[in-house]
């Protein structure tokens, strides 16, 4: 299962969070972007349970992460 995770972080923490996310085995790519979101991460997981754990238990637990939006690839 592939998903795009759009992430808003505290100002000035974009590079720190990018480097931390790159260390996660499920994250295949992560970029800093301009606009509503600060980072876009591409995740590849076995199923919805693993995605749930990645987003809720790992990414959202970082104190610098203010908000996420997860887009699951349909096909």
Backbone as JSON Lines, residues from 0, in Angstrom:
{"i":0,"aa":"X","n":[0.85,-1.16,0.0],"ca":[0.0,0.0,0.0],"c":[0.9,1.23,0.0]}
{"i":1,"aa":"X","n":[0.57,2.18,-0.86],"ca":[1.33,3.42,-0.96],"c":[0.46,4.57,-0.49]}
{"i":2,"aa":"X","n":[1.08,5.53,0.22],"ca":[0.34,6.69,0.71],"c":[1.24,7.92,0.68]}
{"i":3,"aa":"X","n":[0.6,9.06,0.46],"ca":[1.27,10.34,0.57],"c":[0.85,10.95,1.9]}
{"i":4,"aa":"X","n":[1.82,11.41,2.68],"ca":[1.52,12.01,3.97],"c":[1.95,13.47,3.9]}
{"i":5,"aa":"X","n":[0.98,14.36,4.02],"ca":[1.22,15.8,3.98],"c":[1.37,16.25,5.42]}
{"i":6,"aa":"X","n":[2.44,16.97,5.72],"ca":[2.78,17.25,7.11],"c":[3.04,18.74,7.31]}
{"i":7,"aa":"X","n":[2.43,19.3,8.37],"ca":[2.7,20.66,8.81],"c":[3.48,20.57,10.11]}
{"i":8,"aa":"X","n":[4.59,21.31,10.19],"ca":[5.45,21.27,11.37],"c":[5.64,22.67,11.94]}
{"i":9,"aa":"X","n":[6.18,22.74,13.13],"ca":[6.5,24.02,13.75],"c":[7.54,24.74,12.89]}
{"i":10,"aa":"X","n":[7.43,26.06,12.78],"ca":[8.39,26.81,11.96],"c":[9.83,26.53,12.38]}
{"i":11,"aa":"X","n":[10.68,26.34,11.36],"ca":[12.09,26.11,11.6],"c":[12.49,24.68,11.86]}
{"i":12,"aa":"X","n":[11.52,23.76,11.88],"ca":[11.84,22.36,12.18],"c":[11.74,21.45,10.95]}
{"i":13,"aa":"X","n":[11.55,22.03,9.8],"ca":[11.36,21.25,8.58],"c":[12.52,20.29,8.3]}
{"i":14,"aa":"X","n":[13.75,20.8,8.36],"ca":[14.92,19.96,8.05],"c":[15.09,18.85,9.08]}
{"i":15,"aa":"X","n":[14.87,19.16,10.34],"ca":[15.0,18.16,11.41],"c":[14.02,17.01,11.2]}
{"i":16,"aa":"X","n":[12.76,17.36,10.95],"ca":[11.73,16.32,10.77],"c":[11.99,15.55,9.49]}
{"i":17,"aa":"X","n":[12.42,16.22,8.44],"ca":[12.74,15.51,7.19],"c":[13.79,14.44,7.44]}
{"i":18,"aa":"X","n":[14.84,14.78,8.15],"ca":[15.91,13.82,8.42],"c":[15.42,12.67,9.29]}
{"i":19,"aa":"X","n":[14.57,12.96,10.27],"ca":[14.01,11.9,11.13],"c":[13.12,10.95,10.34]}
{"i":20,"aa":"X","n":[12.31,11.5,9.44],"ca":[11.41,10.67,8.64],"c":[12.18,9.79,7.67]}
{"i":21,"aa":"X","n":[13.28,10.31,7.12],"ca":[14.09,9.52,6.18],"c":[14.66,8.26,6.82]}
{"i":22,"aa":"X","n":[14.76,8.24,8.14],"ca":[15.3,7.08,8.86],"c":[14.27,5.96,9.02]}
{"i":23,"aa":"X","n":[12.99,6.26,8.81],"ca":[11.93,5.26,8.98],"c":[11.89,4.34,7.75]}
{"i":24,"aa":"X","n":[11.86,3.03,7.95],"ca":[11.9,2.12,6.8],"c":[10.68,2.23,5.87]}
{"i":25,"aa":"X","n":[9.55,2.66,6.38],"ca":[8.34,2.77,5.56],"c":[8.33,4.03,4.68]}
{"i":26,"aa":"X","n":[9.17,4.99,5.01],"ca":[9.21,6.24,4.25],"c":[10.21,6.08,3.11]}
{"i":27,"aa":"X","n":[9.71,6.17,1.89],"ca":[10.54,5.96,0.71],"c":[11.11,7.27,0.18]}
{"i":28,"aa":"X","n":[10.42,8.37,0.45],"ca":[10.89,9.68,0.0],"c":[10.21,10.74,0.85]}
{"i":29,"aa":"X","n":[10.92,11.83,1.11],"ca":[10.34,12.95,1.85],"c":[10.97,14.23,1.33]}
{"i":30,"aa":"X","n":[10.11,15.22,1.07],"ca":[10.57,16.5,0.53],"c":[9.97,17.65,1.32]}
{"i":31,"aa":"X","n":[10.75,18.71,1.45],"ca":[10.24,19.97,2.0],"c":[9.57,20.71,0.84]}
{"i":32,"aa":"X","n":[8.37,21.24,1.08],"ca":[7.61,21.93,0.04],"c":[7.12,23.28,0.56]}
{"i":33,"aa":"X","n":[6.77,24.15,-0.37],"ca":[6.17,25.44,-0.04],"c":[4.66,25.33,-0.16]}
{"i":34,"aa":"X","n":[3.93,26.09,0.65],"ca":[2.48,26.1,0.55],"c":[1.84,25.75,1.88]}
{"i":35,"aa":"X","n":[0.67,25.16,1.81],"ca":[-0.09,24.82,3.0],"c":[0.63,23.83,3.89]}
{"i":36,"aa":"X","n":[1.36,22.91,3.29],"ca":[2.09,21.89,4.05],"c":[3.58,22.17,3.97]}
{"i":37,"aa":"X","n":[4.33,21.62,4.91],"ca":[5.77,21.84,4.96],"c":[6.56,20.67,4.38]}
{"i":38,"aa":"X","n":[6.01,19.47,4.5],"ca":[6.68,18.26,4.02],"c":[5.68,17.35,3.34]}
{"i":39,"aa":"X","n":[6.16,16.6,2.36],"ca":[5.38,15.52,1.76],"c":[6.23,14.26,1.83]}
{"i":40,"aa":"X","n":[5.68,13.23,2.45],"ca":[6.38,11.95,2.57],"c":[5.63,10.89,1.77]}
{"i":41,"aa":"X","n":[6.38,10.02,1.12],"ca":[5.79,8.88,0.43],"c":[6.08,7.64,1.26]}
{"i":42,"aa":"X","n":[5.03,6.97,1.67],"ca":[5.17,5.77,2.5],"c":[4.71,4.54,1.73]}
{"i":43,"aa":"X","n":[5.38,3.43,1.99],"ca":[4.96,2.13,1.47],"c":[4.85,1.19,2.65]}
{"i":44,"aa":"X","n":[3.64,0.65,2.85],"ca":[3.36,-0.22,4.0],"c":[2.6,-1.46,3.53]}
{"i":45,"aa":"X","n":[2.53,-2.46,4.41],"ca":[1.83,-3.71,4.07],"c":[0.31,-3.57,4.08]}
{"i":46,"aa":"X","n":[-0.21,-2.7,4.94],"ca":[-1.66,-2.56,5.03],"c":[-2.04,-1.37,5.89]}
{"i":47,"aa":"X","n":[-3.34,-1.21,6.08],"ca":[-3.86,-0.06,6.8],"c":[-3.41,-0.03,8.26]}
{"i":48,"aa":"X","n":[-3.22,-1.18,8.87],"ca":[-2.75,-1.23,10.26],"c":[-1.35,-0.65,10.4]}
{"i":49,"aa":"X","n":[-0.49,-1.0,9.48],"ca":[0.87,-0.48,9.51],"c":[0.87,1.02,9.22]}
{"i":50,"aa":"X","n":[0.01,1.47,8.32],"ca":[-0.11,2.9,8.02],"c":[-0.61,3.65,9.24]}
{"i":51,"aa":"X","n":[-1.61,3.09,9.91],"ca":[-2.14,3.68,11.13],"c":[-1.03,3.86,12.18]}
{"i":52,"aa":"X","n":[-0.25,2.82,12.38],"ca":[0.84,2.87,13.35],"c":[1.89,3.91,12.95]}
{"i":53,"aa":"X","n":[2.23,3.96,11.67],"ca":[3.22,4.92,11.18],"c":[2.77,6.36,11.43]}
{"i":54,"aa":"X","n":[1.53,6.66,11.03],"ca":[1.05,8.04,11.13],"c":[0.72,8.42,12.57]}
{"i":55,"aa":"X","n":[-0.11,7.63,13.24],"ca":[-0.58,8.01,14.57],"c":[0.45,7.78,15.67]}
{"i":56,"aa":"X","n":[1.15,6.67,15.61],"ca":[2.05,6.32,16.71],"c":[3.49,6.79,16.52]}
{"i":57,"aa":"X","n":[3.85,7.16,15.29],"ca":[5.23,7.59,15.04],"c":[5.29,9.05,14.61]}
{"i":58,"aa":"X","n":[4.69,9.38,13.47],"ca":[4.82,10.74,12.93],"c":[4.11,11.76,13.82]}
{"i":59,"aa":"X","n":[2.86,11.52,14.15],"ca":[2.11,12.5,14.94],"c":[2.59,12.63,16.38]}
{"i":60,"aa":"X","n":[3.39,11.7,16.84],"ca":[3.91,11.78,18.21],"c":[5.11,12.73,18.33]}
{"i":61,"aa":"X","n":[5.66,13.14,17.2],"ca":[6.76,14.1,17.23],"c":[6.2,15.46,17.64]}
{"i":62,"aa":"X","n":[6.8,16.08,18.64],"ca":[6.25,17.33,19.18],"c":[6.23,18.46,18.15]}
{"i":63,"aa":"X","n":[7.1,18.4,17.14],"ca":[7.15,19.44,16.12],"c":[6.04,19.31,15.07]}
{"i":64,"aa":"X","n":[5.44,18.13,14.97],"ca":[4.4,17.89,13.97],"c":[3.08,18.46,14.48]}
{"i":65,"aa":"X","n":[2.54,19.39,13.7],"ca":[1.3,20.06,14.09],"c":[0.07,19.42,13.45]}
{"i":66,"aa":"X","n":[0.24,18.87,12.24],"ca":[-0.93,18.34,11.51],"c":[-0.46,17.42,10.4]}
{"i":67,"aa":"X","n":[-1.26,16.4,10.12],"ca":[-0.99,15.52,8.97],"c":[-2.28,15.3,8.19]}
{"i":68,"aa":"X","n":[-2.11,15.06,6.91],"ca":[-3.19,14.59,6.04],"c":[-2.62,13.42,5.27]}
{"i":69,"aa":"X","n":[-3.32,12.28,5.31],"ca":[-2.83,11.07,4.65],"c":[-3.71,10.76,3.44]}
{"i":70,"aa":"X","n":[-3.07,10.57,2.31],"ca":[-3.75,10.25,1.06],"c":[-3.3,8.85,0.62]}
{"i":71,"aa":"X","n":[-4.21,7.89,0.67],"ca":[-3.9,6.52,0.26],"c":[-4.08,6.41,-1.25]}
{"i":72,"aa":"X","n":[-3.09,5.85,-1.91],"ca":[-3.15,5.69,-3.37],"c":[-4.2,4.64,-3.7]}
{"i":73,"aa":"X","n":[-5.08,4.97,-4.65],"ca":[-6.21,4.12,-4.99],"c":[-5.84,2.99,-5.95]}
{"i":74,"aa":"X","n":[-4.85,3.18,-6.76],"ca":[-4.57,2.13,-7.73],"c":[-3.17,2.08,-8.21]}
